[in-house]
């Protein structure tokens, strides 16, 4: 499979109607291809995790992220261009389950509250960031205009 073959997922009906083994193999191959493409300067792993999670969910499967060794997953994704996703498939095989068999908050990991995430991302009150950052944040979330993040 080549990196461009990841685009053929649409031709495969987004991996729907596959049994566990077929789904795991196909997902590992596509995820390996996406890793090889490395489309973003930053955030590839996080973006791919959300994408893969959504793809699995829509295909009737879920990934139990609690059971994955992150280091092994990253190594397998990186190595997948050599082995066509075989190791990645082995790692994913034991954590891919029917989508209704795990709690919803596990599906893509428990998400922090929006305000907690932003405060944590900045690590400080937004007054210390300067005007350009404040303007950028307000462009993304205009409801924040005139308000400050608490340090809690």
Buried (B, 14 or more C-beta within 10 A) or exposed (E): BEBEEBEEBEEBEEBEEBEEEEBBBBBBBBBBBBBBEEEEEEEBBEEBBEEBBEBBBEBBBBBBBEEBEEEEBEBBBEBBBEBBBBBBBBBBBEBBBEBEEBEEEBBBBEEEEEEEEBBEEBEEEBEEBEEEEBEEBBEEEEEBEEEEBEEE
